[in-house]
């Protein structure tokens, strides 16, 4: 398999004239210096560039045409917020408190409109049903009845006032969200309609954040007994040799991973591995993250950030006959029930020269620090939650996730639950 290197895209990145800019302003007491800009490909965030603050302002220059979802991430404080691009300048002002984002003020037209539509959609789902019931008790010719009717009509409205020619992404996103992801049973679409949409849609499908939920809806519409037939029908139409087909294949592999549908994941992961055509960056990334954690593979080394209960600088520096690596979080309910079981057998594991290494997906330092005070094994965290680097490296989709490594850091087991870990070491 060969990987696509888009030379034109690389050259465009060095263009002096930016296609559009993204400007972020924060109050003077916001302490972060670095910010990272991301675009979207399916459900994967793609790093564009990293900028430093100048007088609490960050300016990103984007060199190409882009319409779709974007986000800015502040790694020091783990703040993040989302917005859209319609290939025009984006201007955002953040309101913060104790170095956390409290409100996002969109100063450009497209994001202001999108924000109001999103707010209206939430009100439509939560408030409109209640207003419709209340309306029965008030006559239309009363002052309150008239106001009630006006508000119901406003919330019932769709994209009125949005010029498709001026705001193509807003129109694309909201039209297709309402059509393919609506909770309204009367608007349900069939599989053929979804396939046609995915096949014929323009590039905004990949940048809209709609692809993953639409694919989940597509699989659900086919039923649990027809998963293979549904997937094969979709991929046959799209052709896995095409960029669209490979993005969808990558998304499906991840979906099956998240929902622990191992047989389906392996089937379509093997399909991806066997491709003889040129593969896209997106599919290459999925293949790499899965290859990193295959049985028998060398577990990639990890350089610790602020390790506890060890002087080791990296995972490989920890010497033991075997290691149990667990990805967890203090906010994870399953971790809350499983890790105490591991703790209860920790001394028995040590007598077998087994070391436990916990890599946390926490965000809140206080919560993480309090929790690890009870865990005597090696602990470390980037305090970036699902933005942590090891999420992609080790293909982590849920917590807790376990790996058992041998003395040479090769994967010898991938337990599903703590009981499987203890069973492996005959401690259950």
Residue pairs with C-beta under 8 A, 6 or more apart in sequence:
1 275
1 276
1 277
1 278
1 279
2 278
2 279
3 278
3 279
3 281
3 284
4 278
4 279
4 280
4 281
9 64
12 63
12 64
13 63
13 64
14 63
15 63
17 63
18 61
18 62
18 63
19 62
19 63
19 64
19 65
19 66
19 87
20 62
20 66
20 85
20 87
20 88
20 89
20 90
21 59
21 60
21 61
21 62
21 89
21 90
22 37
22 58
22 59
22 60
22 62
22 70
22 72
22 83
22 85
22 89
22 90
22 92
23 57
23 58
23 59
23 60
23 89
23 90
23 91
23 92
24 35
24 57
24 58
24 59
24 60
24 72
24 92
24 93
24 94
25 56
25 57
25 91
25 92
25 93
25 94
26 32
26 53
26 56
26 57
26 93
26 94
26 96
27 56
27 94
27 95
27 96
28 56
29 96
29 99
30 56
30 94
30 96
30 99
31 76
31 77
31 99
32 53
32 74
32 75
32 76
32 77
32 79
32 99
33 52
33 53
33 76
34 50
34 51
34 52
34 53
34 74
34 75
34 76
35 50
35 51
35 52
35 53
35 58
35 72
35 73
35 74
36 47
36 48
36 49
36 50
36 72
36 73
36 74
36 75
37 47
37 48
37 49
37 50
37 51
37 60
37 62
37 70
37 71
37 72
38 45
38 46
38 47
38 48
38 70
38 71
38 72
38 73
39 45
39 46
39 48
39 66
39 68
39 69
39 70
39 207
40 46
40 68
40 69
40 70
40 71
40 206
40 207
40 208
40 209
41 206
41 207
41 247
41 282
42 206
42 211
42 212
42 247
42 248
42 250
42 251
42 282
43 209
43 211
43 212
43 251
43 254
44 282
44 285
45 71
48 60
48 62
49 60
49 61
51 58
51 59
51 60
52 58
58 72
60 72
62 85
65 87
66 85
66 87
66 207
67 84
67 85
67 86
67 87
67 168
67 169
67 172
67 203
67 204
67 207
68 84
68 85
68 169
68 204
68 206
68 207
68 208
69 82
69 83
69 84
69 207
69 208
69 209
70 82
70 83
70 84
70 85
70 90
71 80
71 81
71 82
71 83
72 80
72 81
72 83
72 92
73 79
73 80
73 387
74 80
75 384
75 387
77 99
77 100
78 363
78 383
78 384
78 385
78 387
79 96
79 99
79 100
79 101
80 387
81 92
81 94
81 101
81 104
83 90
83 92
83 104
83 106
83 111
83 114
84 90
84 110
84 111
84 114
84 169
84 170
84 173
85 110
85 169
86 110
86 167
86 168
86 169
86 170
88 108
88 110
89 108
90 108
90 110
90 111
91 106
91 107
91 108
92 104
92 105
92 106
92 107
92 108
92 111
93 104
93 105
93 107
94 101
94 103
94 104
94 105
95 101
95 102
95 103
95 104
95 105
96 102
104 115
106 112
106 114
106 115
110 167
110 169
110 170
113 162
113 167
113 170
114 170
114 173
117 159
117 162
117 170
117 174
120 154
120 155
121 174
123 155
124 155
124 156
125 183
127 155
128 152
128 155
128 156
131 148
131 151
131 152
131 155
132 152
134 148
135 145
135 148
135 149
135 152
138 144
138 145
138 148
139 145
140 146
140 149
158 174
158 178
159 170
159 171
159 174
159 175
162 170
162 171
162 174
164 171
168 204
169 204
169 208
172 202
172 204
172 208
173 204
173 208
173 210
176 197
176 201
176 208
176 210
177 210
178 187
179 187
179 189
180 189
180 194
180 197
180 210
180 214
180 217
181 210
181 213
181 214
181 217
188 221
190 221
191 218
191 221
191 222
191 230
191 233
194 214
194 217
194 218
194 221
195 218
195 233
195 234
195 237
197 214
198 205
198 211
198 214
198 215
198 218
198 234
198 238
198 244
198 248
199 237
199 238
199 244
205 211
205 244
206 244
206 247
211 247
211 248
211 251
212 251
212 254
212 255
215 248
215 251
215 252
215 255
216 255
218 230
218 234
219 227
219 230
219 231
219 255
221 230
222 229
222 230
227 261
227 264
228 264
228 267
231 252
231 264
231 268
234 248
235 245
235 248
235 249
238 244
238 245
238 248
239 245
240 246
240 249
240 271
240 272
240 275
240 277
241 275
241 277
243 280
246 272
246 279
246 280
246 282
246 283
247 280
247 282
247 283
249 268
249 271
249 272
249 283
250 272
250 282
250 283
250 285
250 286
252 268
253 265
253 268
253 269
253 272
253 286
253 290
254 286
254 397
255 261
256 262
256 264
256 265
256 268
257 265
257 395
257 397
258 397
258 398
260 416
269 287
269 290
272 279
272 283
272 286
272 287
273 287
275 283
279 287
285 392
289 392
289 393
289 394
289 395
290 395
291 297
292 299
292 300
292 393
292 394
292 395
293 299
293 394
293 395
293 403
293 411
293 414
294 411
295 411
295 412
295 413
295 414
296 410
296 411
296 412
297 410
297 411
298 408
298 409
298 410
298 411
299 315
299 325
299 394
299 403
299 405
299 409
299 410
299 411
300 393
300 394
301 314
301 315
301 316
301 409
302 314
302 315
302 359
302 390
302 393
303 313
303 314
304 310
304 312
304 313
304 314
304 315
304 380
305 380
305 381
305 382
306 380
306 381
307 313
307 378
307 379
307 380
308 372
308 378
308 379
308 380
309 375
309 376
309 377
309 378
309 379
310 318
310 378
312 318
312 378
315 323
315 325
315 357
315 409
316 409
318 355
318 357
318 378
319 407
320 353
320 354
320 355
320 407
321 352
321 353
321 354
321 406
321 407
322 352
322 353
322 354
322 355
322 404
322 405
322 406
322 407
322 412
322 425
323 354
323 355
323 356
323 357
323 404
323 405
323 409
324 342
324 349
324 354
324 355
324 356
324 357
324 402
324 403
324 404
324 405
324 421
325 357
325 359
325 402
325 403
325 404
325 405
326 339
326 342
326 356
326 357
326 358
326 359
326 400
326 401
326 402
326 403
327 359
327 360
327 361
327 390
327 394
327 396
327 399
327 400
327 401
327 402
328 335
328 339
328 358
328 359
328 360
328 361
328 399
328 400
329 335
329 360
329 361
329 362
329 385
329 399
330 360
330 362
330 364
330 367
330 368
330 370
330 371
331 362
331 367
332 361
332 399
332 400
334 399
334 400
335 399
335 400
338 400
338 417
338 418
339 358
339 375
339 400
339 418
341 418
341 419
341 422
342 356
342 418
342 421
342 422
343 374
343 375
343 376
345 422
345 425
345 427
346 356
346 376
346 377
348 425
348 427
349 355
349 356
349 425
349 427
352 425
354 425
355 377
355 378
356 377
356 378
357 377
357 378
357 379
357 380
358 372
358 375
358 377
358 378
358 379
358 380
359 380
359 381
359 388
359 390
360 368
360 372
360 379
360 380
360 381
360 383
361 381
361 385
361 386
361 388
361 391
361 396
361 399
362 368
362 371
362 381
362 383
362 385
363 383
363 384
363 385
364 383
365 383
368 381
368 383
372 379
381 388
382 388
382 389
382 390
390 396
394 401
394 403
400 418
402 414
402 415
402 416
402 417
402 418
402 420
402 421
403 411
403 413
403 414
404 411
404 412
404 413
404 414
404 415
404 421
404 424
405 411
405 412
406 412
413 420
413 424
415 421
415 423
415 424
419 428
422 428
